[in-house]
Amino acid sequence: MKILSIIFVLLFIQQSYSQNFPKSFEIGNSIQNIDASENPVSNSISDMVMIGDTIYLATSRGLSKSIDRGNSWINFYGTDAFGTESISSIGYYNGIIWTATAHSLKKDNQFLPVGSGIRFSTDGGGSWKVVPQPLDKDNDTIVVYGINQLRALPVTVAVQNIIYDMSFTPNYIWISTFAGGLRKSRIDSLIINPNAKWERVVLPPDNLNSIKPTDTLRFVLQPVGGRFGNESHLNHRVFSVLASNDSTLWVGTANGINRSTDGGVSWRKLNYQNQDQSISGNFVVALDYNSFNNTIWAATWKAEDQNEFTGVSYSDNNGETWKRVLAGEKTHNFGIFKNFVIACTDNGPFLSSGFGNQWILPATIIDSRTKLRLRTTTFYAAGVLPSNEQIFLGTNDGLVENKFIGSNWSDNWKISFASQPVQQQSETYAFPNPFSPRQEEIKIFYSTGGNERNVTIRIFDFGMNLVRTVVQNVKRGNFTHQVTSAVNSGQNGVIDFWDGKDDVGIYVPNGVYFYRVEFDNDESIFGKIMVLQ
């Protein structure tokens, strides 16, 4: 649990910037502004869906939508519907776009994830309805399952109750909410009344491999010990949910994969301990289905058994047996197109054809036009536009595009960075700021005035002693290191990076630093950086 919570916090407290162009849409009876930009709203992208040529991105600063294959973006952030919430999951079903929102809360010197509900739109983002985070009342202590009345710990707070994933069957939306377990609600009811009831779905406890309504059962529906004693069930801590057809559901928990073939009524648990050819680990953070060859894919991390291992597990026989690949790779999500699978991992995007016999990582990712190099290897999401077979990859630091060419990556890359444009050449800023050098690099944003310029960037400490020469007399602008165009922003935006080290390669201590950007023989501009480990 600690691992996933840390990942969530890192994802949702990323600092990013967006561009403010007035454009209005309706939510209820109110009119509000949304952003229109040539880049997504945030550099931290956790999920995505493709509908025709339309792309929706779930980011740490709200929702981004493109209707022109990623050439421009409409960004929903700071609006009545989304506020400053992050998007933890995104889904699309029968013309409705669904987004789960969340934020982090600092408590006892640690950041905890807090679910804040669902926003959905039936008109492509023109208007939104807000569904509160599903919570129980304090007296919701009984769940009826078949012939049984099971005690259930009511989940009454939104802390650690966050929607990590969602899926759909006819009439129903299914959500995985970690502490709140697996829940479902009727779609037509939510459209009419966003406060419609969510039903808790009963999964097997840790000590049972299957349940059905005619079984006589005695256990507590309880992810952690609570008012009903110390009984707790890892299998009630739910992270992922997938509907592979109208009646078959797959649910990933901290105790394996649960499969239902009767619409979520009865369940069979599939985990490392109860199958000879099992998944690699019981901590199942992502699930996907390839309809091309009828395979189920799972990101299966090591849980409590010392013999488990982190990797990818897939099955071509409905979960009866599993094959295990990418041992040691911590996978966050999948992208599937035809018979190809992209596994998004901490070490980059692995591409495989067929049944995962061979996996290919791209070489260093460098934007073909701007020559910007991707500075991260952490990938969270992938998708392919079927119309032109264009691949989109979401990372913790930028959106990446590639052209699908089959079993290998092409050399044609595009990297998009979210940024706040400057309106004149005398302006500059650095982000994220403050920054921690051992966790990230800081981006220094400035403008070359729409021209190609020779640029030098130097870092100074608080006493104005030279610490580092980041770049010296290099060409910038007119596409080189350019992230916004002069047409859009009035001044083309350019970025360079500082890794927080001095000229001899040692990380600088905490404190305030200044940077100077020098253009040819013109006047220099200055900015400030706060280093905070």
N, C-alpha and C positions, 0 to 999 in steps of 0.2 A: 504494500500500500504506500509506503513512504516513497518508493521509487516513482510511481505514477503521479503522486501529489507534487513531487519536486518538478517533474517534467511539466505538469500543468502550470505551476507557478512561473517557471521560467518562460513558458510560452505566453502567458497572459499579462506579464508585467513588462514586456518588451516596450521600449519607447520608440515611437515612430511618428511620422508627420504626414499630413495630408494638405491638399490644396483646396481653397475655398472659392468655388464658383457658385453663385446663387442659382438654384433650381428648386422648384417646389413640387410637393406631392401631398396628397391628402391622407390623414389618418383620423378616422372619425370625422369631425367637423373642423379640425385644425389644419393649418397650412404651415409647413416648415421647410427649412433648407436642407438640401443634400449636396454632396460634393460631386463634381465632375472633374476628371483628371486623366492624364495620359498614363498614370500609374495607379496600382491598387492603393487602398487606404493605409495598409500596414505592410511591413516587411516580414511579419511572422504569420504564416499561412498554415492552418492546421487541417483544412478539409476543403473539398471542392466537388461541384457537380456540373455536368455538361448536359444541356438540353438544346439539341440542334447546334446552332452557332453561338448560343448564349452560355456564358460561364458565370457561375456564382462561386465566390471565394469566402470561406470562413476565416476571419483574421482576428488578431488580438485587439484591433480597433474597429470592430464592426464588420459589416458585410460589403463586399465589392461585387459589382455586376458589370459584365461586358456583353454587348450585343453585336460586336464586330470582330470577333475572334481575338480579343485581347489588345486591340489597337488603342482603345480608350476605355475608361472605367467610370461608372457611377458608383459613388461611395456613400454608404449609409452609416453615418457616425455623428453623434451629437444631436440626434433627432429625437422627437417625442417618442418614437417607437423603440429606438435602440439606445438612446442616451450615450453613455460612455462604456457600455457593456462590450465584452469580448464575445466572440461566437465560439462555442464549444463543439457544436455539431450542426450539420446542415443536411437537408433531405429534400427530395422532390417527388411528388406523386399526383397523378391526374390533374396537372395544371396548377398545383399549389406548391409554393416554395416555403419550406419550414426551416427555421433557424433557432437553435437553442442558445441561450445567452448565459453569461457568468461573469464573475469578477473575483478578485482575491481580497481576503480580509486578513489584516495583521492582528494576530492574537498570541500573546505570550512569546513574543519575539520570533514568530514564524508566520508565514503566509499560508492561509487555508483557502481552498476553492469554495465559492458560494454560488449555487445555482440561482438564476433569476428568471427562469421560465422559458417560454417559446414565443417567437414572433412568426406569424405566417401571413402570406399574401396570396390572394386568389387572382390578382391581376398583374403579376410580374413585378411587383414592388411599387405599384402606384399607390396602394394603401395597405396598411398593416393592422392586424389585430394582435393583442398581447394576451398570452395565456400565462397565468401565474405558475411559479414552480410548484409541482405537485407536493403537497404536504398532508400529513395525517392530522386528525384531531387527537387530543390527548386520550380520548376514550375509544379510539379505533384500535382495539386490542384483540379483535377476533376476525379471522378470515375464514370464510366457508369454502372448503375444497371438497367437492363430491359429498361423501357421507361424513366428512370430518369438519369439525370446528377447531381450527388451529389458533393457538395464541400467536399474536404478532406484535412485535415491538413497534409502536407508532413512531414514525419519522416526522417530527414536528418542526424541525428547523432546516434551513437551506444550506447550512455549513456542511461540507463534505457530501452534500446532496446535489449532484450536478449531472446534467444530461450529457454523457459522453458520446452517445450514439443513438440513432433512430432508424426505424425501418417501417415498412408498410405492407399490409395485406388488405384485401377488399374490406372497406368500411372501417379499418382500424389503423391507428398509429401506435407503434411500440417504441418504448424508450428505455434505455439503460441508464440508471441514475446513481450508481455506486451504492451509497448508503440506503437509498430508497428502493433498491432492487430493480426488478423488471416490472414495468407498468404498461397499461394499454388504455386507450380511450377511443370512443367512436369519433370518426372524423366529422361526420355530419353534425354531431352534437356540439363539437368544439366550434364549428363554423357559426352555429346559431348562438351558442353561449360559451365564451372562452373559459368560464368557470365550471364547465361540465366536469363530471366525476372521472377520476382516473382509478382504474381497478388494479390492485396489487396482484401480480401473477406469481403463483406458488411454484418454486423450483425445488428439486430434491435437496435435502440437507446433506451435510458432508458424509454422513455414515450410510446413505442410501444411494444406489446407482440408478434408480428409476422410481417414479411415482405415477399413479393413475387414480382417478376419482373414486374407484371402487376399493382401493386399498384402505386398510385401517391404519392411520398414521398418528404418531405422537411425537411431535417436535415443535419447536418454536421458530416462527419466521423471524429471524433475528440475525443481522449481519455481525453484530458485536454483542457482548454481554450487556444486559440491561436490567430492566425491572423484573424480568422473568428468570433471573439467575445468570450464571456464567456461560450458559449455552450460547455459542456463536457459530456461524456457518460461513466459511469462505465462499461457498457456492451461492450465497445470497448477496455477495458483493459483486455487482454486475457492471461490466465495462463495455460490452459490445453486443449488438443484436443484428441479425440478418434474416430476411425472408427470402428464401431461394425460389419459392413459388407460393401460390395462394394459401397453401396449408402447411408448408414446412418452414419451421423457424429454427434458427441456431442462435444460441446465447452464450457469450463468453464471460466467464467469471474468474475469480481468484482460485477456483477449484476445477477448472476445465471447461469443456464445451457441453452444453445441454441441447439436445435435439428433440423437437416435437414434430410429428407428422399429422397431427389432427388439430392444427390451428392453435396450439398453445394450451391444450387441455392436459395431456399426459406428456411426460418427459423421460428421456433416457440421458444419463450423464456419461460423457466420454472423456476420460482423463488418463494421465500417465500411469496411474496405479491399476486401472481396471481393464486395460486392453494390452494384448501382447505386442501389437504393432500400433503404438500409441502416439499421441502428440508429444512434442519434445518437453513441454513444460505446461503447468496448469494455469499460469497467469496469462489469460487470453485477452489481449488489448485491442485486437482488430480482427474482423471477419470479412470475407468477400466471396463472391460466387462468379465463376466463369461459365456462362451458359454455352459457350462455344464447344467445350469438352466436358461439361458437367462436373467441374471440380470445385471443391470447397477449399478456401485458403484461410489460414489462421496465423496471426502473429502470436507465438506461444513462448512466453518468457518463463524462466526458472522461477518456481514458487518455493515451497518449503522442503520438498524432498531433495536431498543432496545429489541424487542421481539424475534429476531433471537438468535440462540445459535450455538456454535461450536460442531460438531459431525460428524458422518458418515450417509449419506443418500443413500438408495438403492431402486431400482424399479424393479418389476417383470412384469410390463405391459407397457414397452416402455416409461416410464416417465409420464404416465397419473396420477399416484399417487406414493407417496414415503413413505417409512418407515424410521424412524430415530432412530439410535442406537449410543452407545458410547458417550452419551451426555457429553460435556466438554472436550473430548479428541481431541487434535490438531493432526490430521492425515496428514501425508505428502505424503503417497504413499500406494499402495496395492500390494500384491502378491497373485495370484490366481492359485489354482491347484485342478482339479476335482471340487467338490462342496465346497471346503474349501477356506476361505479368510483370509489373514493376513493383518491387518491394522497396518501400521508403524507409531507410534505416539511418542510424547515427553515423554511418560511414559512407553514405551516399545512396543513389538510386540504382538498385540492381535490376537488370533487364533479363528476362528469360523467355524463351519460346517453348511451346509444347508443355512438358510436364516437369519443368524445373531442373533439368539435367545439367544445364550450363547457365551460369549467371555472369553478366558483363557489367562492370562499372565503367562509367565514362572516365576519360582522362581529365586533366584539369579543365574546368569549365570556364571559358573565356568568351565574352560577348564578341560576336564576329564583327560588329560595327564599331562599338565604343572601346573595345579592348579591355573593358573592366573584367576582373577576375572574381569569380564567386569565392568568398572568403570562408564559407561554412561547408561542412559535410553533413549537417543534420537536415534530413528531409522528412516532411510530415505528410505530404499528400501528393497524389498524381492523378491525372485524367487525360483523356485523348478526345479531341474533337473528331467525330466520325467523318464529317464532310471533307476535311482536308488532311486528316490524320496528323494533326498538330498536337504535340505532347506539351502539357503544362505540369510543372513540378513546384510544389510549395515547400519552402524551407523555413528555418527560423531567422533567415536574413535575406529575403528577396524571392521574387517569382522568376522561375526559369522556364524557357521555352526551347523545344527541339522539334525537329521534323522526323516523323516516324518513317523509318526505312527498313523495318523488319527486325532482324535478330541482332542489330547493333545500333549504337548511337551515331547520329550524323555529326559532322563537324560544325554545323550551323547552329550556334547558340544565341539566345537573346536573354538578357538579365534585366529585370525591372526593379528599381528601388523606389520605395515611397519616400517623398521628401517635401519639404515646405519651400516653394520657390522664393527667390529674392527678386525685388523689383528694380534694383539698381546694382551696379558693379561694386559699390562701396559696402554692400552688406555681405555678411557671412555668418554661419553658425556651425556648430558641431553636435552630432547626436550618435548614440544616446549620451546624455550628459546630465549627471555624472556617469562615469563608466568604470567598469572593473576590467583591467587589462588581461587578467588571466582567464576571463570568460568571453571576451569579445574584443573587437577592434572598434575604434571610434571613427565615424565618417566626418570629414571636413567638407562642408558644402559651400560653394562660392560660385560666382559667375565670371565668365570671360567676355561678357558683353556681346555674345553672338559671334565672336571671332575666334580664330585659333591664336593662342598666346603662349609665350614661354613663361612657365610658372615655377617658382621656388617656394617651398613651404618649410618653415623652421619652427621648432618647439622651444620655448623658454620657460624656466622656472619662475617662481614669484619674484626672485631678485633679478630677473631678466638675464640670467646666465643661459647660454645656449645648451640645450639638452639633446636635441636631435634635428638633423636635416632630413626631413621626410622624403622630399623630392627636390631635385635641383635642375633648373633650366630644362624642363620637359615640356613637350607639346601637349596642350590641353585645349578643349573646345572644338567646335565643328566636328562633333561625334566622339572624339577621344575623351573617355571618362565622362561623357555627357549623360545625364539622367533625365533632364527636362529640356524641351526645345525652346528656342528663342521665340518662336511663333506663339507658343502657348503661354509662356510666363513673362514675356517681354525681355528676359535675360536668360540665356541658356544656362541651366544648372549643371555644375560639374562637381564630382566628389573625388577626394583622395582619402587614404586610410592611415591611421597611426595605431600601432600595436601596443603603445604604452611603454616602449623600451627606449633607453637612451642610445647614444651612438656606439656604445660598446656591447649592446645587446642585453642590458640588465633592466628589469622592470623598475620604473621610477616609483618612489614612495608616494603615499597619499598626499594630496594637496592640490593647490590651484596652479595651473599652468596656462601659458599664453601661446598662441600660435600666430605666425605672421605669413600672409600670402603675398608674394611679390610677383608683379606682372611686368615682364620686359623691363622698361625703365620708368614705368608709371609709379604713382604713389602706392604704397602697400596698404593692406587692410589687416586688422587684428581681430582675434576672437579669444574666448576664454574656455578652458577645459577644467573640469573637476575630476580628479582621479580618486576613486573610493573603492578600496578592495573589499 
